[in-house]
Amino acid sequence: MKKILKFRPIFYFALLAFFALLPLSLIEEHSFCPLYLMTGLKCLGCGVTRGFCAFMHFDFAAAFGYNSVFTCAVFPICIFLMLEDSLVLLLCYKNKTTRRSFLEQGVGAVFDLFKGRN
């Protein structure tokens, strides 16, 4: 399990690079939202993928147009959590110490919450 943790920063970088290299024209015309496809109604998450792609291409106006809540709040928080998690993992690997990042603490709390229900 510890070996897998070392690859999380590489996964984060690959994920961001994928969306940065993905052409916007490939996803602009299509909706991936099941609610929108079945009913024609937009949900709160509609436009997140397109907004994420536009943000990674530094087209902030288009990203804001696709989903303003994601662009202003969720995306910066996600980037912060990925960077902080990567930094903690790299420092722990370098210093041979153990410390949990905010992301690990949050995921652990969610698992503990669901584990307590059973």
Biopython code that builds the backbone (N, CA, C, O; Angstrom):
import numpy as np
from Bio.PDB.StructureBuilder import StructureBuilder

atoms = [
    (1, "MET", "N", (0.817, -1.200, 0.000)),
    (1, "MET", "CA", (0.000, 0.000, 0.000)),
    (1, "MET", "C", (0.857, 1.259, 0.000)),
    (1, "MET", "O", (0.507, 2.251, -0.639)),
    (2, "LYS", "N", (1.986, 1.220, 0.721)),
    (2, "LYS", "CA", (2.843, 2.403, 0.799)),
    (2, "LYS", "C", (3.444, 2.749, -0.562)),
    (2, "LYS", "O", (3.660, 3.921, -0.869)),
    (3, "LYS", "N", (3.716, 1.715, -1.384)),
    (3, "LYS", "CA", (4.277, 1.973, -2.703)),
    (3, "LYS", "C", (3.275, 2.708, -3.579)),
    (3, "LYS", "O", (3.663, 3.533, -4.406)),
    (4, "ILE", "N", (1.992, 2.419, -3.406)),
    (4, "ILE", "CA", (0.958, 3.072, -4.195)),
    (4, "ILE", "C", (0.892, 4.558, -3.863)),
    (4, "ILE", "O", (0.648, 5.381, -4.745)),
    (5, "LEU", "N", (1.107, 4.903, -2.602)),
    (5, "LEU", "CA", (1.027, 6.297, -2.180)),
    (5, "LEU", "C", (2.035, 7.169, -2.895)),
    (5, "LEU", "O", (1.767, 8.348, -3.129)),
    (6, "LYS", "N", (3.195, 6.621, -3.250)),
    (6, "LYS", "CA", (4.212, 7.406, -3.941)),
    (6, "LYS", "C", (3.761, 7.821, -5.332)),
    (6, "LYS", "O", (4.285, 8.788, -5.885)),
    (7, "PHE", "N", (2.807, 7.117, -5.901)),
    (7, "PHE", "CA", (2.382, 7.401, -7.269)),
    (7, "PHE", "C", (1.230, 8.401, -7.336)),
    (7, "PHE", "O", (0.834, 8.795, -8.433)),
    (8, "ARG", "N", (0.681, 8.824, -6.196)),
    (8, "ARG", "CA", (-0.413, 9.788, -6.217)),
    (8, "ARG", "C", (-0.022, 11.104, -6.868)),
    (8, "ARG", "O", (-0.801, 11.609, -7.676)),
    (9, "PRO", "N", (1.153, 11.705, -6.567)),
    (9, "PRO", "CA", (1.509, 12.944, -7.278)),
    (9, "PRO", "C", (1.608, 12.751, -8.794)),
    (9, "PRO", "O", (1.251, 13.643, -9.564)),
    (10, "ILE", "N", (2.090, 11.592, -9.211)),
    (10, "ILE", "CA", (2.175, 11.313, -10.651)),
    (10, "ILE", "C", (0.772, 11.204, -11.237)),
    (10, "ILE", "O", (0.523, 11.686, -12.342)),
    (11, "PHE", "N", (-0.147, 10.573, -10.506)),
    (11, "PHE", "CA", (-1.534, 10.480, -10.956)),
    (11, "PHE", "C", (-2.156, 11.872, -11.084)),
    (11, "PHE", "O", (-2.828, 12.160, -12.074)),
    (12, "TYR", "N", (-1.935, 12.735, -10.088)),
    (12, "TYR", "CA", (-2.478, 14.094, -10.147)),
    (12, "TYR", "C", (-1.950, 14.838, -11.367)),
    (12, "TYR", "O", (-2.711, 15.490, -12.082)),
    (13, "PHE", "N", (-0.644, 14.738, -11.600)),
    (13, "PHE", "CA", (-0.046, 15.409, -12.748)),
    (13, "PHE", "C", (-0.618, 14.862, -14.053)),
    (13, "PHE", "O", (-0.933, 15.633, -14.960)),
    (14, "ALA", "N", (-0.755, 13.550, -14.156)),
    (14, "ALA", "CA", (-1.295, 12.938, -15.375)),
    (14, "ALA", "C", (-2.737, 13.366, -15.611)),
    (14, "ALA", "O", (-3.135, 13.617, -16.748)),
    (15, "LEU", "N", (-3.520, 13.449, -14.541)),
    (15, "LEU", "CA", (-4.919, 13.878, -14.666)),
    (15, "LEU", "C", (-5.005, 15.318, -15.171)),
    (15, "LEU", "O", (-5.777, 15.619, -16.082)),
    (16, "LEU", "N", (-4.214, 16.197, -14.579)),
    (16, "LEU", "CA", (-4.221, 17.597, -15.021)),
    (16, "LEU", "C", (-3.699, 17.731, -16.443)),
    (16, "LEU", "O", (-4.235, 18.511, -17.230)),
    (17, "ALA", "N", (-2.657, 16.979, -16.779)),
    (17, "ALA", "CA", (-2.115, 17.025, -18.137)),
    (17, "ALA", "C", (-3.125, 16.507, -19.152)),
    (17, "ALA", "O", (-3.231, 17.052, -20.251)),
    (18, "PHE", "N", (-3.867, 15.463, -18.799)),
    (18, "PHE", "CA", (-4.888, 14.922, -19.699)),
    (18, "PHE", "C", (-5.918, 15.996, -20.046)),
    (18, "PHE", "O", (-6.233, 16.197, -21.219)),
    (19, "PHE", "N", (-6.445, 16.687, -19.027)),
    (19, "PHE", "CA", (-7.447, 17.709, -19.288)),
    (19, "PHE", "C", (-6.856, 18.934, -19.968)),
    (19, "PHE", "O", (-7.557, 19.627, -20.706)),
    (20, "ALA", "N", (-5.574, 19.214, -19.731)),
    (20, "ALA", "CA", (-4.940, 20.348, -20.391)),
    (20, "ALA", "C", (-4.707, 20.057, -21.872)),
    (20, "ALA", "O", (-4.752, 20.968, -22.699)),
    (21, "LEU", "N", (-4.462, 18.804, -22.205)),
    (21, "LEU", "CA", (-4.197, 18.435, -23.600)),
    (21, "LEU", "C", (-5.452, 18.034, -24.366)),
    (21, "LEU", "O", (-5.436, 17.988, -25.596)),
    (22, "LEU", "N", (-6.539, 17.743, -23.654)),
    (22, "LEU", "CA", (-7.789, 17.366, -24.297)),
    (22, "LEU", "C", (-8.375, 18.576, -25.030)),
    (22, "LEU", "O", (-8.608, 19.613, -24.409)),
    (23, "PRO", "N", (-8.615, 18.463, -26.324)),
    (23, "PRO", "CA", (-9.175, 19.609, -27.053)),
    (23, "PRO", "C", (-10.588, 19.937, -26.576)),
    (23, "PRO", "O", (-11.420, 19.045, -26.409)),
    (24, "LEU", "N", (-10.848, 21.223, -26.360)),
    (24, "LEU", "CA", (-12.174, 21.651, -25.912)),
    (24, "LEU", "C", (-13.251, 21.295, -26.923)),
    (24, "LEU", "O", (-14.384, 20.994, -26.546)),
    (25, "SER", "N", (-12.907, 21.328, -28.199)),
    (25, "SER", "CA", (-13.901, 21.038, -29.237)),
    (25, "SER", "C", (-14.416, 19.605, -29.135)),
    (25, "SER", "O", (-15.514, 19.305, -29.604)),
    (26, "LEU", "N", (-13.638, 18.729, -28.532)),
    (26, "LEU", "CA", (-14.039, 17.334, -28.398)),
    (26, "LEU", "C", (-15.189, 17.157, -27.414)),
    (26, "LEU", "O", (-16.001, 16.246, -27.578)),
    (27, "ILE", "N", (-15.274, 18.010, -26.395)),
    (27, "ILE", "CA", (-16.303, 17.836, -25.375)),
    (27, "ILE", "C", (-17.306, 18.977, -25.315)),
    (27, "ILE", "O", (-18.284, 18.888, -24.573)),
    (28, "GLU", "N", (-17.093, 20.043, -26.073)),
    (28, "GLU", "CA", (-17.999, 21.192, -26.014)),
    (28, "GLU", "C", (-19.409, 20.869, -26.493)),
    (28, "GLU", "O", (-20.385, 21.380, -25.943)),
    (29, "GLU", "N", (-19.519, 20.042, -27.494)),
    (29, "GLU", "CA", (-20.817, 19.796, -28.113)),
    (29, "GLU", "C", (-21.619, 18.696, -27.434)),
    (29, "GLU", "O", (-22.808, 18.548, -27.716)),
    (30, "HIS", "N", (-21.003, 17.923, -26.549)),
    (30, "HIS", "CA", (-21.671, 16.779, -25.948)),
    (30, "HIS", "C", (-21.872, 16.994, -24.453)),
    (30, "HIS", "O", (-21.039, 17.598, -23.777)),
    (31, "SER", "N", (-22.996, 16.486, -23.953)),
    (31, "SER", "CA", (-23.250, 16.507, -22.520)),
    (31, "SER", "C", (-23.109, 15.090, -21.996)),
    (31, "SER", "O", (-23.599, 14.136, -22.600)),
    (32, "PHE", "N", (-22.422, 14.966, -20.848)),
    (32, "PHE", "CA", (-22.235, 13.657, -20.237)),
    (32, "PHE", "C", (-23.155, 13.466, -19.035)),
    (32, "PHE", "O", (-23.092, 12.438, -18.360)),
    (33, "CYS", "N", (-24.002, 14.442, -18.770)),
    (33, "CYS", "CA", (-24.874, 14.402, -17.596)),
    (33, "CYS", "C", (-26.081, 13.499, -17.872)),
    (33, "CYS", "O", (-26.849, 13.763, -18.797)),
    (34, "PRO", "N", (-26.255, 12.434, -17.076)),
    (34, "PRO", "CA", (-27.391, 11.532, -17.308)),
    (34, "PRO", "C", (-28.744, 12.236, -17.117)),
    (34, "PRO", "O", (-29.694, 11.958, -17.849)),
    (35, "LEU", "N", (-28.832, 13.139, -16.145)),
    (35, "LEU", "CA", (-30.081, 13.855, -15.914)),
    (35, "LEU", "C", (-30.439, 14.720, -17.120)),
    (35, "LEU", "O", (-31.592, 14.754, -17.549)),
    (36, "TYR", "N", (-29.445, 15.415, -17.660)),
    (36, "TYR", "CA", (-29.684, 16.269, -18.824)),
    (36, "TYR", "C", (-30.035, 15.429, -20.053)),
    (36, "TYR", "O", (-30.904, 15.809, -20.838)),
    (37, "LEU", "N", (-29.371, 14.303, -20.218)),
    (37, "LEU", "CA", (-29.648, 13.440, -21.375)),
    (37, "LEU", "C", (-31.049, 12.844, -21.327)),
    (37, "LEU", "O", (-31.682, 12.660, -22.367)),
    (38, "MET", "N", (-31.544, 12.536, -20.104)),
    (38, "MET", "CA", (-32.866, 11.922, -19.985)),
    (38, "MET", "C", (-33.995, 12.949, -19.946)),
    (38, "MET", "O", (-35.063, 12.720, -20.514)),
    (39, "THR", "N", (-33.763, 14.084, -19.276)),
    (39, "THR", "CA", (-34.866, 15.033, -19.067)),
    (39, "THR", "C", (-34.686, 16.367, -19.775)),
    (39, "THR", "O", (-35.663, 17.081, -19.997)),
    (40, "GLY", "N", (-33.460, 16.715, -20.132)),
    (40, "GLY", "CA", (-33.207, 18.023, -20.727)),
    (40, "GLY", "C", (-33.011, 19.118, -19.691)),
    (40, "GLY", "O", (-32.827, 20.283, -20.046)),
    (41, "LEU", "N", (-33.050, 18.754, -18.406)),
    (41, "LEU", "CA", (-32.857, 19.719, -17.326)),
    (41, "LEU", "C", (-31.404, 19.690, -16.868)),
    (41, "LEU", "O", (-30.811, 18.621, -16.724)),
    (42, "LYS", "N", (-30.833, 20.877, -16.639)),
    (42, "LYS", "CA", (-29.456, 20.952, -16.175)),
    (42, "LYS", "C", (-29.400, 20.793, -14.663)),
    (42, "LYS", "O", (-30.214, 21.369, -13.941)),
    (43, "CYS", "N", (-28.441, 20.011, -14.189)),
    (43, "CYS", "CA", (-28.255, 19.824, -12.747)),
    (43, "CYS", "C", (-27.137, 20.760, -12.275)),
    (43, "CYS", "O", (-26.578, 21.514, -13.072)),
    (44, "LEU", "N", (-26.815, 20.709, -10.986)),
    (44, "LEU", "CA", (-25.769, 21.576, -10.441)),
    (44, "LEU", "C", (-24.383, 21.221, -10.964)),
    (44, "LEU", "O", (-23.476, 22.053, -10.939)),
    (45, "GLY", "N", (-24.218, 20.002, -11.432)),
    (45, "GLY", "CA", (-22.920, 19.569, -11.929)),
    (45, "GLY", "C", (-22.740, 19.728, -13.425)),
    (45, "GLY", "O", (-21.661, 19.455, -13.952)),
    (46, "CYS", "N", (-23.782, 20.168, -14.118)),
    (46, "CYS", "CA", (-23.667, 20.330, -15.567)),
    (46, "CYS", "C", (-22.602, 21.369, -15.905)),
    (46, "CYS", "O", (-22.580, 22.463, -15.341)),
    (47, "GLY", "N", (-21.742, 21.016, -16.811)),
    (47, "GLY", "CA", (-20.692, 21.925, -17.250)),
    (47, "GLY", "C", (-19.394, 21.793, -16.486)),
    (47, "GLY", "O", (-18.437, 22.507, -16.783)),
    (48, "VAL", "N", (-19.328, 20.896, -15.503)),
    (48, "VAL", "CA", (-18.110, 20.766, -14.704)),
    (48, "VAL", "C", (-16.953, 20.249, -15.561)),
    (48, "VAL", "O", (-15.851, 20.793, -15.492)),
    (49, "THR", "N", (-17.181, 19.223, -16.354)),
    (49, "THR", "CA", (-16.108, 18.675, -17.190)),
    (49, "THR", "C", (-15.632, 19.713, -18.198)),
    (49, "THR", "O", (-14.429, 19.904, -18.375)),
    (50, "ARG", "N", (-16.568, 20.379, -18.854)),
    (50, "ARG", "CA", (-16.181, 21.413, -19.812)),
    (50, "ARG", "C", (-15.505, 22.591, -19.112)),
    (50, "ARG", "O", (-14.547, 23.161, -19.635)),
    (51, "GLY", "N", (-16.002, 22.955, -17.930)),
    (51, "GLY", "CA", (-15.397, 24.032, -17.163)),
    (51, "GLY", "C", (-13.989, 23.680, -16.709)),
    (51, "GLY", "O", (-13.094, 24.525, -16.739)),
    (52, "PHE", "N", (-13.789, 22.428, -16.287)),
    (52, "PHE", "CA", (-12.465, 21.966, -15.872)),
    (52, "PHE", "C", (-11.493, 22.019, -17.043)),
    (52, "PHE", "O", (-10.355, 22.465, -16.900)),
    (53, "CYS", "N", (-11.955, 21.560, -18.202)),
    (53, "CYS", "CA", (-11.109, 21.581, -19.398)),
    (53, "CYS", "C", (-10.765, 23.016, -19.792)),
    (53, "CYS", "O", (-9.613, 23.318, -20.106)),
    (54, "ALA", "N", (-11.764, 23.898, -19.775)),
    (54, "ALA", "CA", (-11.522, 25.300, -20.125)),
    (54, "ALA", "C", (-10.570, 25.945, -19.123)),
    (54, "ALA", "O", (-9.705, 26.732, -19.509)),
    (55, "PHE", "N", (-10.720, 25.619, -17.845)),
    (55, "PHE", "CA", (-9.825, 26.151, -16.817)),
    (55, "PHE", "C", (-8.398, 25.686, -17.069)),
    (55, "PHE", "O", (-7.459, 26.468, -16.924)),
    (56, "MET", "N", (-8.226, 24.435, -17.442)),
    (56, "MET", "CA", (-6.885, 23.906, -17.706)),
    (56, "MET", "C", (-6.273, 24.508, -18.968)),
    (56, "MET", "O", (-5.054, 24.481, -19.140)),
    (57, "HIS", "N", (-7.105, 25.048, -19.844)),
    (57, "HIS", "CA", (-6.614, 25.747, -21.030)),
    (57, "HIS", "C", (-6.491, 27.242, -20.785)),
    (57, "HIS", "O", (-6.239, 28.011, -21.713)),
    (58, "PHE", "N", (-6.672, 27.660, -19.517)),
    (58, "PHE", "CA", (-6.585, 29.061, -19.096)),
    (58, "PHE", "C", (-7.642, 29.938, -19.753)),
    (58, "PHE", "O", (-7.435, 31.141, -19.911)),
    (59, "ASP", "N", (-8.762, 29.355, -20.133)),
    (59, "ASP", "CA", (-9.895, 30.112, -20.662)),
    (59, "ASP", "C", (-10.897, 30.283, -19.516)),
    (59, "ASP", "O", (-11.905, 29.579, -19.444)),
    (60, "PHE", "N", (-10.600, 31.229, -18.624)),
    (60, "PHE", "CA", (-11.378, 31.384, -17.400)),
    (60, "PHE", "C", (-12.793, 31.889, -17.660)),
    (60, "PHE", "O", (-13.718, 31.532, -16.930)),
    (61, "ALA", "N", (-12.970, 32.705, -18.678)),
    (61, "ALA", "CA", (-14.309, 33.206, -18.992)),
    (61, "ALA", "C", (-15.222, 32.061, -19.431)),
    (61, "ALA", "O", (-16.373, 31.977, -19.003)),
    (62, "ALA", "N", (-14.704, 31.189, -20.280)),
    (62, "ALA", "CA", (-15.504, 30.038, -20.717)),
    (62, "ALA", "C", (-15.771, 29.091, -19.551)),
    (62, "ALA", "O", (-16.873, 28.555, -19.430)),
    (63, "ALA", "N", (-14.776, 28.878, -18.695)),
    (63, "ALA", "CA", (-14.953, 28.007, -17.539)),
    (63, "ALA", "C", (-16.030, 28.564, -16.615)),
    (63, "ALA", "O", (-16.853, 27.809, -16.097)),
    (64, "PHE", "N", (-16.030, 29.865, -16.407)),
    (64, "PHE", "CA", (-17.041, 30.501, -15.576)),
    (64, "PHE", "C", (-18.424, 30.365, -16.210)),
    (64, "PHE", "O", (-19.418, 30.205, -15.502)),
    (65, "GLY", "N", (-18.492, 30.428, -17.538)),
    (65, "GLY", "CA", (-19.758, 30.289, -18.240)),
    (65, "GLY", "C", (-20.331, 28.885, -18.163)),
    (65, "GLY", "O", (-21.549, 28.714, -18.109)),
    (66, "TYR", "N", (-19.464, 27.877, -18.158)),
    (66, "TYR", "CA", (-19.946, 26.495, -18.090)),
    (66, "TYR", "C", (-20.512, 26.167, -16.713)),
    (66, "TYR", "O", (-21.598, 25.596, -16.606)),
    (67, "ASN", "N", (-19.782, 26.527, -15.661)),
    (67, "ASN", "CA", (-20.243, 26.258, -14.295)),
    (67, "ASN", "C", (-19.494, 27.193, -13.354)),
    (67, "ASN", "O", (-18.344, 26.938, -12.997)),
    (68, "SER", "N", (-20.154, 28.279, -12.956)),
    (68, "SER", "CA", (-19.486, 29.319, -12.177)),
    (68, "SER", "C", (-19.117, 28.855, -10.768)),
    (68, "SER", "O", (-18.068, 29.244, -10.254)),
    (69, "VAL", "N", (-19.952, 28.038, -10.136)),
    (69, "VAL", "CA", (-19.651, 27.569, -8.779)),
    (69, "VAL", "C", (-18.397, 26.706, -8.785)),
    (69, "VAL", "O", (-17.535, 26.853, -7.919)),
    (70, "PHE", "N", (-18.295, 25.821, -9.743)),
    (70, "PHE", "CA", (-17.120, 24.960, -9.844)),
    (70, "PHE", "C", (-15.867, 25.790, -10.082)),
    (70, "PHE", "O", (-14.839, 25.563, -9.443)),
    (71, "THR", "N", (-15.948, 26.747, -10.994)),
    (71, "THR", "CA", (-14.787, 27.544, -11.356)),
    (71, "THR", "C", (-14.299, 28.396, -10.193)),
    (71, "THR", "O", (-13.093, 28.532, -9.991)),
    (72, "CYS", "N", (-15.212, 28.966, -9.434)),
    (72, "CYS", "CA", (-14.828, 29.887, -8.359)),
    (72, "CYS", "C", (-14.501, 29.190, -7.045)),
    (72, "CYS", "O", (-13.681, 29.696, -6.279)),
    (73, "ALA", "N", (-15.109, 28.056, -6.762)),
    (73, "ALA", "CA", (-14.940, 27.447, -5.446)),
    (73, "ALA", "C", (-14.329, 26.051, -5.495)),
    (73, "ALA", "O", (-13.302, 25.803, -4.863)),
    (74, "VAL", "N", (-14.933, 25.162, -6.221)),
    (74, "VAL", "CA", (-14.544, 23.752, -6.145)),
    (74, "VAL", "C", (-13.180, 23.499, -6.791)),
    (74, "VAL", "O", (-12.350, 22.802, -6.207)),
    (75, "PHE", "N", (-12.935, 24.037, -7.954)),
    (75, "PHE", "CA", (-11.668, 23.776, -8.647)),
    (75, "PHE", "C", (-10.465, 24.281, -7.846)),
    (75, "PHE", "O", (-9.502, 23.531, -7.692)),
    (76, "PRO", "N", (-10.472, 25.517, -7.328)),
    (76, "PRO", "CA", (-9.311, 25.941, -6.518)),
    (76, "PRO", "C", (-9.106, 25.080, -5.273)),
    (76, "PRO", "O", (-7.967, 24.825, -4.882)),
    (77, "ILE", "N", (-10.186, 24.634, -4.650)),
    (77, "ILE", "CA", (-10.049, 23.775, -3.473)),
    (77, "ILE", "C", (-9.442, 22.429, -3.873)),
    (77, "ILE", "O", (-8.581, 21.903, -3.169)),
    (78, "CYS", "N", (-9.884, 21.876, -4.990)),
    (78, "CYS", "CA", (-9.332, 20.601, -5.470)),
    (78, "CYS", "C", (-7.842, 20.727, -5.785)),
    (78, "CYS", "O", (-7.054, 19.849, -5.436)),
    (79, "ILE", "N", (-7.464, 21.815, -6.441)),
    (79, "ILE", "CA", (-6.049, 22.033, -6.770)),
    (79, "ILE", "C", (-5.234, 22.155, -5.486)),
    (79, "ILE", "O", (-4.154, 21.574, -5.378)),
    (80, "PHE", "N", (-5.748, 22.911, -4.508)),
    (80, "PHE", "CA", (-5.045, 23.047, -3.231)),
    (80, "PHE", "C", (-4.862, 21.687, -2.562)),
    (80, "PHE", "O", (-3.772, 21.373, -2.084)),
    (81, "LEU", "N", (-5.925, 20.879, -2.525)),
    (81, "LEU", "CA", (-5.832, 19.565, -1.876)),
    (81, "LEU", "C", (-4.840, 18.652, -2.589)),
    (81, "LEU", "O", (-4.095, 17.924, -1.933)),
    (82, "MET", "N", (-4.820, 18.678, -3.919)),
    (82, "MET", "CA", (-3.872, 17.847, -4.662)),
    (82, "MET", "C", (-2.436, 18.296, -4.413)),
    (82, "MET", "O", (-1.555, 17.461, -4.208)),
    (83, "LEU", "N", (-2.189, 19.612, -4.427)),
    (83, "LEU", "CA", (-0.840, 20.112, -4.188)),
    (83, "LEU", "C", (-0.375, 19.822, -2.763)),
    (83, "LEU", "O", (0.765, 19.411, -2.547)),
    (84, "GLU", "N", (-1.267, 20.040, -1.790)),
    (84, "GLU", "CA", (-0.909, 19.794, -0.399)),
    (84, "GLU", "C", (-0.655, 18.311, -0.161)),
    (84, "GLU", "O", (0.291, 17.951, 0.541)),
    (85, "ASP", "N", (-1.481, 17.453, -0.732)),
    (85, "ASP", "CA", (-1.311, 16.013, -0.601)),
    (85, "ASP", "C", (0.013, 15.574, -1.219)),
    (85, "ASP", "O", (0.738, 14.771, -0.630)),
    (86, "SER", "N", (0.328, 16.092, -2.391)),
    (86, "SER", "CA", (1.589, 15.745, -3.055)),
    (86, "SER", "C", (2.782, 16.205, -2.231)),
    (86, "SER", "O", (3.759, 15.472, -2.078)),
    (87, "LEU", "N", (2.699, 17.418, -1.702)),
    (87, "LEU", "CA", (3.800, 17.946, -0.894)),
    (87, "LEU", "C", (4.005, 17.119, 0.373)),
    (87, "LEU", "O", (5.141, 16.801, 0.725)),
    (88, "VAL", "N", (2.922, 16.772, 1.058)),
    (88, "VAL", "CA", (3.024, 15.953, 2.268)),
    (88, "VAL", "C", (3.619, 14.588, 1.937)),
    (88, "VAL", "O", (4.494, 14.102, 2.655)),
    (89, "LEU", "N", (3.154, 13.970, 0.859)),
    (89, "LEU", "CA", (3.686, 12.655, 0.485)),
    (89, "LEU", "C", (5.172, 12.724, 0.154)),
    (89, "LEU", "O", (5.942, 11.856, 0.566)),
    (90, "LEU", "N", (5.578, 13.751, -0.588)),
    (90, "LEU", "CA", (6.988, 13.870, -0.951)),
    (90, "LEU", "C", (7.856, 14.164, 0.264)),
    (90, "LEU", "O", (8.952, 13.616, 0.381)),
    (91, "LEU", "N", (7.386, 15.025, 1.180)),
    (91, "LEU", "CA", (8.152, 15.314, 2.390)),
    (91, "LEU", "C", (8.240, 14.097, 3.300)),
    (91, "LEU", "O", (9.286, 13.843, 3.897)),
    (92, "CYS", "N", (7.149, 13.345, 3.410)),
    (92, "CYS", "CA", (7.178, 12.120, 4.224)),
    (92, "CYS", "C", (8.119, 11.089, 3.627)),
    (92, "CYS", "O", (8.810, 10.379, 4.357)),
    (93, "TYR", "N", (8.148, 11.004, 2.318)),
    (93, "TYR", "CA", (9.040, 10.058, 1.650)),
    (93, "TYR", "C", (10.492, 10.472, 1.854)),
    (93, "TYR", "O", (11.362, 9.632, 2.086)),
    (94, "LYS", "N", (10.747, 11.786, 1.764)),
    (94, "LYS", "CA", (12.112, 12.290, 1.904)),
    (94, "LYS", "C", (12.599, 12.167, 3.347)),
    (94, "LYS", "O", (13.736, 11.755, 3.580)),
    (95, "ASN", "N", (11.760, 12.518, 4.309)),
    (95, "ASN", "CA", (12.159, 12.548, 5.714)),
    (95, "ASN", "C", (11.875, 11.248, 6.461)),
    (95, "ASN", "O", (12.182, 11.138, 7.648)),
    (96, "LYS", "N", (11.295, 10.267, 5.780)),
    (96, "LYS", "CA", (10.954, 8.971, 6.377)),
    (96, "LYS", "C", (10.052, 9.143, 7.602)),
    (96, "LYS", "O", (10.240, 8.470, 8.616)),
    (97, "THR", "N", (9.082, 10.038, 7.505)),
    (97, "THR", "CA", (8.130, 10.258, 8.583)),
    (97, "THR", "C", (6.732, 9.926, 8.080)),
    (97, "THR", "O", (6.545, 9.650, 6.895)),
    (98, "THR", "N", (5.767, 9.952, 8.963)),
    (98, "THR", "CA", (4.378, 9.739, 8.566)),
    (98, "THR", "C", (3.562, 10.952, 8.999)),
    (98, "THR", "O", (3.673, 11.428, 10.129)),
    (99, "ARG", "N", (2.768, 11.423, 8.100)),
    (99, "ARG", "CA", (1.854, 12.527, 8.371)),
    (99, "ARG", "C", (0.720, 12.409, 7.364)),
    (99, "ARG", "O", (0.952, 12.067, 6.204)),
    (100, "ARG", "N", (-0.485, 12.686, 7.792)),
    (100, "ARG", "CA", (-1.638, 12.593, 6.908)),
    (100, "ARG", "C", (-1.956, 13.975, 6.350)),
    (100, "ARG", "O", (-1.968, 14.964, 7.083)),
    (101, "SER", "N", (-2.210, 14.031, 5.060)),
    (101, "SER", "CA", (-2.594, 15.285, 4.419)),
    (101, "SER", "C", (-4.069, 15.564, 4.691)),
    (101, "SER", "O", (-4.792, 14.710, 5.205)),
    (102, "PHE", "N", (-4.501, 16.773, 4.337)),
    (102, "PHE", "CA", (-5.915, 17.129, 4.496)),
    (102, "PHE", "C", (-6.809, 16.170, 3.710)),
    (102, "PHE", "O", (-7.882, 15.784, 4.174)),
    (103, "LEU", "N", (-6.356, 15.792, 2.517)),
    (103, "LEU", "CA", (-7.136, 14.886, 1.677)),
    (103, "LEU", "C", (-7.280, 13.521, 2.349)),
    (103, "LEU", "O", (-8.374, 12.959, 2.387)),
    (104, "GLU", "N", (-6.191, 12.996, 2.873)),
    (104, "GLU", "CA", (-6.258, 11.701, 3.566)),
    (104, "GLU", "C", (-7.134, 11.783, 4.804)),
    (104, "GLU", "O", (-7.882, 10.848, 5.090)),
    (105, "GLN", "N", (-7.057, 12.877, 5.543)),
    (105, "GLN", "CA", (-7.880, 13.044, 6.733)),
    (105, "GLN", "C", (-9.363, 13.106, 6.366)),
    (105, "GLN", "O", (-10.200, 12.514, 7.047)),
    (106, "GLY", "N", (-9.686, 13.828, 5.282)),
    (106, "GLY", "CA", (-11.072, 13.938, 4.851)),
    (106, "GLY", "C", (-11.636, 12.624, 4.366)),
    (106, "GLY", "O", (-12.756, 12.254, 4.718)),
    (107, "VAL", "N", (-10.863, 11.914, 3.559)),
    (107, "VAL", "CA", (-11.311, 10.608, 3.061)),
    (107, "VAL", "C", (-11.440, 9.627, 4.224)),
    (107, "VAL", "O", (-12.384, 8.839, 4.270)),
    (108, "GLY", "N", (-10.494, 9.671, 5.162)),
    (108, "GLY", "CA", (-10.566, 8.800, 6.332)),
    (108, "GLY", "C", (-11.794, 9.094, 7.180)),
    (108, "GLY", "O", (-12.428, 8.174, 7.698)),
    (109, "ALA", "N", (-12.133, 10.374, 7.324)),
    (109, "ALA", "CA", (-13.323, 10.737, 8.110)),
    (109, "ALA", "C", (-14.596, 10.230, 7.445)),
    (109, "ALA", "O", (-15.508, 9.765, 8.128)),
    (110, "VAL", "N", (-14.665, 10.314, 6.119)),
    (110, "VAL", "CA", (-15.841, 9.813, 5.399)),
    (110, "VAL", "C", (-15.952, 8.300, 5.558)),
    (110, "VAL", "O", (-17.044, 7.783, 5.796)),
    (111, "PHE", "N", (-14.831, 7.585, 5.428)),
    (111, "PHE", "CA", (-14.862, 6.133, 5.619)),
    (111, "PHE", "C", (-15.268, 5.773, 7.040)),
    (111, "PHE", "O", (-16.048, 4.842, 7.245)),
    (112, "ASP", "N", (-14.742, 6.508, 8.031)),
    (112, "ASP", "CA", (-15.115, 6.244, 9.421)),
    (112, "ASP", "C", (-16.599, 6.494, 9.646)),
    (112, "ASP", "O", (-17.246, 5.766, 10.399)),
    (113, "LEU", "N", (-17.138, 7.512, 9.001)),
    (113, "LEU", "CA", (-18.552, 7.827, 9.140)),
    (113, "LEU", "C", (-19.411, 6.684, 8.612)),
    (113, "LEU", "O", (-20.363, 6.261, 9.268)),
    (114, "PHE", "N", (-19.070, 6.184, 7.421)),
    (114, "PHE", "CA", (-19.840, 5.087, 6.838)),
    (114, "PHE", "C", (-19.604, 3.770, 7.585)),
    (114, "PHE", "O", (-20.512, 2.946, 7.691)),
    (115, "LYS", "N", (-18.404, 3.575, 8.096)),
    (115, "LYS", "CA", (-18.103, 2.367, 8.840)),
    (115, "LYS", "C", (-18.890, 2.347, 10.167)),
    (115, "LYS", "O", (-19.294, 1.284, 10.637)),
    (116, "GLY", "N", (-19.098, 3.513, 10.752)),
    (116, "GLY", "CA", (-19.844, 3.611, 11.990)),
    (116, "GLY", "C", (-21.318, 3.322, 11.827)),
    (116, "GLY", "O", (-21.984, 2.947, 12.792)),
    (117, "ARG", "N", (-21.843, 3.490, 10.620)),
    (117, "ARG", "CA", (-23.270, 3.224, 10.362)),
    (117, "ARG", "C", (-23.573, 1.739, 10.316)),
    (117, "ARG", "O", (-24.703, 1.340, 10.593)),
    (118, "ASN", "N", (-22.618, 0.926, 9.981)),
    (118, "ASN", "CA", (-22.866, -0.521, 9.838)),
    (118, "ASN", "C", (-22.729, -1.239, 11.148)),
    (118, "ASN", "O", (-22.905, -2.456, 11.206)),
]
sb = StructureBuilder()
sb.init_structure("model")
sb.init_model(0)
sb.init_chain("A")
sb.init_seg("    ")
for serial, (resi, resn, name, xyz) in enumerate(atoms, 1):
    if name == "N":
        sb.init_residue(resn, " ", resi, " ")
    sb.init_atom(name, np.array(xyz, "f"), 0.0, 1.0, " ", f" {name:<3s}", serial, name[0])
structure = sb.get_structure()
